[in-house]
Each structure stands twice: as C-alpha cells, then as structure tokens.
Amino acid sequence: MSVKATIHPLEGSKVSLEVEVSADEVRRSMGEAYRRLAQRVRVPGFRPGRVPPEVLRARLGLQPVYDEALDILLPQAYREAVQQSGLEPVEDPRVDIVQMEEDKPLVFKAEVTVKPEVTLGTYRGVKVERVVRRVSDGDVDRVLRRLQEQLAVLEPVDRPVQRGLYVEVDYDALLDGRPFRGGAARGRTLEVGSEQVLPGFDAAIEGMRPGEQRQFELDVPADYPVKDLAGKRLAFTVTVQAVKAKRLPAVDELAQQVGGYADLGELKAAIRRSLEASADRKGRAELSRRVVERVAQEARVEVPEPMLRRRTDRLLRDLAERLAAQGLTVERYLELTGRSAAELVQSLEPEARRQLTEELVLDAVARQESIEPDPDEVERRVEEMMGAIRGGGDAGPVSERRRRQERARQQQLAEELRESVRIGLRRDRTVAWLVEQAEVTEREEEGLGEDESAELAAVLEVQQPARSEPVPSEAHAELHEG
C-alpha cells in the first residue's frame, strides 16, 4: 500500500502524523466492505453474500460501509505511515478522520506518543570501580555450618520442653468456644522459642513432657495480620507427643555424609570453587550495572507517561506472580504492609523509570555505534522459542483454512519474537561494549559479606541427595481463619 505521510511535532514526545491514502485504495477497501457486509446483512429475496452494493447502500446508508472500509484500511495505512516515517510509537494512536468519501483519497491524522529523543553524554571510557571479593576461610566455614544444618537430625530426648529444643504437639484452639479453620494441628513439630504459633505459646508449654496435656488462653496481638483473629482471646488445648533435640554432624564427618569427597579438605576446596565462581559472576554483573548507570546519568531523556505507566503495570504483574508463588494475593500483601493500591503503584514508578531510562540510553548508544546482534544468533533463539510454542503439532486433522490461519498466526508471532530477541541481544552486546570501553579500577575486599545466595548455591552444588527427614524450617506459620 502506498501512503503519503507528514509528521508534525507536538509537545513532549507526541507527534501528529497526517496520512493520505490513494482513492484507488479507498475503492478497493469499499469493495471489500460491501462483500463483508453482504455476508452479515440479511435482505429478503437475496441469499447471504449475494446482496448487491446498491441494495446495501439503500438499506444501510453509506456510513456503515465507510466504517467497515476504515476497519480494513486504517490499520495497514497507519503501519505503512509509521514505517515510512521511521517513528517508534509507544502507545496506540488517537485517530481523527479528515476525509473519507467514495472515489476520494482517505485523509486522517494520528496523534501518538513516540520514543523520546535521547541526548547522549559521555559513554566511552566512563570511570567505574569494580570490587573484587576474595573468598575467605570464614565464607567456607559458613557454608560448612549450613551443610551441618542441612544434615542435622532430630532425636528424641528425655527432657522437659525448653527453649532450643523441638517439640511435636497436637493442639486445638477455640475462638469464643468454637473451633475455626487453621486453629488445630496434629503432629506439628515446632522449635521452642521461635514463636511459630502465637506469641506466648512457647512459654506456655515449657516444662511439659511427652504425653502431658495442658490448657491455657492466649491473647492474639492487635496487629495480627489475620483481622478476624486480631485482638481476640483463644483457648488452647495442647498435648506434647515428643521432645527432640537437634544433633549436628561433626565437621569431620561432612565429607562422607555429603558424598563424593575423600576428606574435609576436598569438600572445602569444592565449596571455595563454588563461592569464587559466584563472586566472579556477581562482580561482573555489578560492574555492568555500574557502567550502564553512569552512562545513563550522563544522558538526558524524558520518559513519556504512557511508557512509564505500561512498565509500572508490568512490574505490578511481576510482583503479583511472585506473591502468588508464596500463596499471597496483592490484596493480602497490601493488607499485611498497610499500603493502599495507589501507594504500591507509586512505589514501583522509580524502578520503572530507571529501567526505561537505561533501555532508551542503551538503544541510543547501539544506534550511534551501529551495534547489532548476530542475525544467526537471533534466528537460532527465535527457532528455539517457536519450537517450544509449537509443541507436538496439530492434535488432529484441520481444514486448509484453519491451517492457513495458524501459519499466519505463527508467522506474526515469530516476527514479534524476532524483534524482541533482536532488541534484547543488541542491548546485551551494547552493555558488553560499554564495559570494554570503560576505565575500570579494581579494589579487593576480603570475604563475601555473608552472601546468602552464594552460600546456598554452594550448598546445593556440593551436596548430594541425603536425608529424608529435614529439620523443620523456622519460618513463621500463622493461625488463620479460612
């Protein structure tokens, strides 16, 4: 389709795009509009699809025909005008029809927000510091302690309940003399002193022995997250089934219990290698972040409101997914944190703005330096993703029309994926290029600073599948009313 497009800059990152489409294209779209309407409109004396255009005009008037023709013509004409003008819209346009008449050109204006101009500052040779963390003996010892905890076992002891021990209990809690969902447990193991049920529960059972039963009442804190229980008084009946102590394996026994290591020295060496690899990955990631941050600080760019709104919505969806993985909803999260939905959205905006600013700056550097990903790598990634989407293929015989529709759908999806992959790989390559250009000074630090993620990764890497009865987590498990 051939169109004439003229750009008129507006305030901010908005432009007005005036587009003219030839009268021939209008006539073709009008003919298609008549054919489509003839399939849908029922006129006595005519079969579906056989209603002549003049009969449709007499019955419907011209406006429905124009509307149908615009549905056919506008999307393609707008895409052609955008491509011809080199614009990068960030939202759907607001379209005003200037002229739409049979046998005349179509003229319309599209007001749209586009990606903003980026004024780059210094981006070659930015000065940054890289912290090189050296794994210490203390880092290795912390992983060994984690392994001891992983391999710990609970053993029954002939002692009364006291802090630091574990207890297996049955309990029933009553609210106003009646049971409620979540208020009872059987064979639940608790660490005494960790207050996993309610504040005061552990103190109330201290001194009990296996087989002993005790009744007591507890006040639920006024700020308890479950509103139906907050500030209420619960009556408990608790029976102790067993008292247990945690036994840690000796450090010298760990190599044998973890498996695959000749002695403790070999296990420590494996832990050190894992921690060093984690420290190196973290150091390189931090360096990349600092370089991009500095380059973005040197640039000038105003993030358009529609882009900020969409990215904030995406961050909100990401948060909702993470909460769902923990069994929480956004509404429950707001209740627990005491925030309103508006406050939550507002708290996400700075991160959304930071991400968008850095992405726009990286794209500007890539254009300036003609940085592009390897086309073969793009196609390989797209093919991998499309292969996962296609799965096992058609579930059964389909019509040729359906097959064509599916091919068209997959072609469109592949094109969208190709652009997304291309942008992602181009940004990765741009970050790597900026790091290569940066003036990096290194500063060594002893120890990883109790890097929990690195320690956990080392535990998983060196440990073979072991015991089947883990020591219970200290995570707080609330009473709740269903």
N, C-alpha and C positions, 0 to 999 in steps of 0.2 A: 504494500500500500504506500502510495506517495502522499506525503503531507508537507505543508509549509508551516514552520514553527518559528515564533518570535518570542524572545524572552524579555520580560520587563522586571527588573529587580524591585523588590519591595523591602520593607524594614526587616531587620534581623536576618534570618536565614530563609525568608519566604521569597518566592518568585511567582510572577503571573506568566503563564505560558499561553500565548494566543495561537490557536491552531486552525488551519484551514484545510479541509478535505475536499477533493475534487467532486464536481457534480456527477461524474461517471460513477464514483464510489458510492455516492448517495443513492443513485438509481439502482445500483446492484443491491445495496442493503435494503432498499424499499421492496425490490422484487422478492428477496429472501423473507422480509417481514410479511408480505402478503401470503407466501407459501406457509409460513409458520402459523399465521392466524387462521388460514383456511383449514388447517388440521384441528384447530381447537374450537372454532366457532361453528355452531350447528345452525344451518339455514334450511328451512323446509324446502324440499324439492331438489336439494343438492347433496351429493354424497360427501363425507368428510374428505377434505383435501381437494375438492373439485369446485369450491366456491370461487367464481370469477372475481378479480380485483375490484371491478366497478360495483359489484354487488356488496362486497365487504365495505367499500367506501360509503355506499348509500346506507348501509345498516349501522356501521360503527362511527363514521366520520373519519377524518384524516388523522386526528391526534393519536389514537391507539396505534395506527400504522407508523407514525413518526416515533412513538415511544419504543415500539418493537425494533425499528430500524436503528435507533440510537443504542439500544442494548447490544445490537450486533456490531455497530460501527465504533462506538466510543472507546471501549477498552483497547482495541487494536490501534486506533488512531492515537490514543494517549501514549501507549507504549512506544509507537514509532516516533512520536514527537520527543519523548524523553530521551530515547536512544540517540536521535539525531542531534539533540541539544547537549548531550553529554551530562545531563543532570543526574543526581543521585537522590531521589525522593526518600524521605524517612517516614512518610505517612500517606494515607490515601488523599487524593486531591479534592478540593471543593470546586465543582464544575458548574459553570453558567453557560447555557446555550445562547449564543448571539444570533445565529441564523440556522434554521432547519426547515427547508422547503424543497418540495419536489423539483428536480431539474435545476437546482442551485447548489453551490458549494455549501458544505456544513462548516460553520464557524463557531468555535467555542473557546472559552477561557478556562484555564485550570489553575487555581491558586494552590500552591503546595509548599510545604517546608522541605528544604533540601539539606544535605550535609553541609555544615558550615565551612567557611574558609579557615584554613589553619596557617598561621604565620609562625614559621619555624624560627627558633633561636639557634643557639649553638647546639649542635648534636654530634659533631665529630670531636673526639678527644675529650669528652666530659671527664672530670676528675672524680673518682669514687674510691672508696676504701673497701677492701674485702677482708673479712675476718676469717682467718684460718684457725679452726678449732682442732687442737691436738687431743686425742683420746687419752685420758688419764687412767691410772690404776683405780681411782675411785669410781670412774664410769663403769669399768669392768666389774668392780665389786657390786655396784648397784644392780647390774644385770644378774649376777650370781644370786643376790638376795631375792630378786624377782623369781628366778628359777626355783629357789628353795620354797618360796610361797606357792608356786605352781605345783610343786611335787609334795607339798605338805599333806598330811593325812590327819583326820580327826580320830582320836582314840578315847573310848570310854574311861572315865576316872571315877574313883570312889571319893568324891569331894562335893561339898555343897556348892550351889550356884554362886559365882562371884565374878567380878569384872575380869575380862581377859579370857574367860572360858567360853565354851559354846554349849548351848542347851537346846535339846529337842523337846518341843512343847506342843500340847493341844490347848487351844483356848477358844472361848466363846465370849463375845462382847454383846451386851444388850443396851439399846438406846430406848429410854423410857419403858424399860421392862420388855422390850420386843427385839428379836434378832433383826439384823439388816444385812444386806448383801455386802460381802467383804469383811464382815465382822467376826468371822470364825476361821480357824485353821486347824489342820491335823498334821502332826509330824513335821512341823516347821522348825528349821534349825536357825537359831539366832546367835549372833556374837554378843555376849553380855557386855553392856557398856556402849554399844553403838546406837542404841535407841531406834531400832528398826521398826518398832510398832508405834509407840507413843512416848513422849517424854514422861518419865516416871515409871514406865512399865518394867524396865530392867531392875531398878531399885526395889520394886515391889516383889520381885521373885527371888531376890538374893537370899541365900541361906536355905532354899528349898533343895530337896534331894529327890532322886528318881522315885516315881510312884506317889509323890506327895501332891496334894491339890490345895489351891489357895484361892480365896475370893477377895476382891478389892475393887475400889472405884477410882477412876482417873478423870480429871478434867481435860477436855480437848482444848488446846490453845485457841484463843480468839482469832488468831491469824492463820489457823489451819487452812490449807488450800481447798479442802472439801467443805463448801459452805454449809451443807446440811448437818455437818458434824461440828463445825467450828463453835467453840464456846459451850458445847454440851458436856454432860457428865455421862460416862459409860461405866457399866458394871461388868467386870471381868471374872470369869472362872477359868483358872489355868491349872493344867496338870503337866508336871515335868515327867517326860518319858526317859530322858537320858541326859547326863552331863558329860561333856567331852572336852579334851584339851588338844590343841593343835601341835603336832610333832613335825618339826622341820628336819629334813635330811641333813646330815653333816656335809659341809662344803666338799670334803674329800670324796664323798660318795656321789657327787653330782655327775661327774663324767660317765660313770657306769649307769646311773639311773636315766640320764638324758639319752644315752645310746650313741654309738658310733665314734666315741672318743677314747683314746688309750689311757689318758690320765687328765688330771685337772689342768695341767699346763696346756695341753692341746685344746681343751674346751675354752680356756681363757683366750688363746690365740684366735679361735674361731669367733668368739664374741668381739674381740678387738677389731678383727677384719670387718665384721658387720657394722660396728659403730663407726669405723673410719669411712666406709662406703656411704653411710647415712650422712656423716658430717660433710663429706665431699659434695654429695647431691644438694644438701641444704645450703652449703656455701655458694655453689654455682647458681642456685635459684635466687638466693639473696642478692648476689651480685647483679643478676639480670634485672631484678626488681628495682634495685637502686639506680642502675643506669637508665632504665625507662622512666623512673620517677624524676630524675634530674633532667632528662631531655624534655619531658612533659612540662616541668616547671619553667623551662626556658622558652616554651612556645606560648602563643596566645590563641585561644579558641573559646568561643561561646557555645556551650552545648544547648541545642534547641529544646524547648519544653517537651515536644512530642517524643523525642529520643529519650529524654530523662524519664518521662512517665512510663514508656514501654520497658526500659531497663529496670526501673524500680519494681514494676509489676513482675518482671522475670525473677528478680531477687526474692520477691514475696512468694512466688510459686516454689522457688528452690527451698525457702525456709519451710513452707508447708509440707514439702516432701520429706525433709529431714525430720520434722516433728512427727509426721505420720509413721516414719520408721521407728520412732520411740513410743508410738501409741498415743500421741497427743494430737489435738487439733489446734488450729490457730486461735480459735475462740478460747480453748482451755489455756493456751500459752499466755494469751492476754490477761486472763483471769489470774494466773499464777504470778505474772510480772506486774500486775496493776497498771497496765498501759491501755490506752484506747487504740482503736484501729488506725486513727489518723496519726497518733504518735508513733506507732510502729512504722507506718509508711514513711513518715518524716525521718525516722532514724536510719532508713535504708537509702535515702537520697544521696548522702555524701559518697557512699561506696559506689552507687550507680554513676554519679558524676565523675568520680575518679576513673572508673573502668572506661567510660565513654571517651573521656579526655585522652587517656593513654592510647586507646584504639585509634582515635582520629589522628593523633600525632604519629603513631606508627605507620598508618596508611599514607600520611603526607611524606614521611621520610622515604617510604618504599617508592612512591611516585618520583620523588626528587632524585633518588639514586637508581631508579629503574630496577628495583629488586623484584624478582618474580620467582615463584617456586618452579621446580622441575615438572613439566607437563606430564611426564610418565608417572611421577610420584602421585600427582593429583588423580590421574586416571586409575592407578592401582588402588588408591584409597576409596575412590568412588565405587569401583567394581566390588571391592570387599563389602562395602556398606550395602550396595544394591543386592549382592548375593545373599546377605543376611535377611534383607527385606523380602526377597522373592521366596525364600524358604524352599519348600518342597514342590513349588509349582502349582498348577491348577488341580483342584480337588476332583474335577470331573469334566466331562465334555461341556463346552460352552459354544455359543453361537459365534459366527465370524464377526458380527457387530460388537459383541462383548469383548472379543479378543482384540479388536482394533482399539476399543476404548481403553482396555487395560494397557496395551502397548503405549498409547498416547499418555496415559497417566504415569506410567513408569518413565517415559522419556522426559516428561515435565519434572518428575521427582528427581531424576538423575541430573538434570540441568541445575536444579536448585541446590542439590548436594554438591555438585561440581563447583559452583560459585562459593558455597560456604567453605568447602575444603580448600579451595584456592586462597581465599582470604585468610583462613587460619594458618596455612603453611607459609604464606607470604609474611604474615606478622611474626611467626616463629623465626623465619630467616632474617627478618629485619632486626629483631632483638639480638640474634647472634652476631649480625654485622655491627650493630652499635656497641656490643660488648667488645668485639675485636678492635674497634676504633678507640675505645675508652682508655684513659690513663688510669691504671689500677695500681694502687699501693696496697700492700698486704700487711696485716697486723695479726700476730699469732696470739691465741688465747689457750691456756691450758684447761682442759676439761670441756665437756659439752653442756654444762649448766643444767644438769638433770633434765635432759631432753627425753620426755616420756615416750614420744612416738618412736625415737631411735631405739630406746631401751626395749620397748615392746616388740619392735621389728627384730631385734637381736634375739629375744626370747623365742619368737616364732621360728626364726631361721635355724637356730641351733637345736631346738627341742624336737624330739621325735614323739609321736603319739604315745602318751603314757597312761597315767592313772584314770580310772573310770569314775571315781568319786571325788569331785572337786570340793575344795573348801568353799563354803558359801560366800558370795560377794557381800561387801559391807554396804552396798547400795541401799538407800532408804526405801522401804516398801510401805506405802501408806495404807491405812484403813480407807475404804471407800464405800460409798453407797451407790449401788447400781441403779 
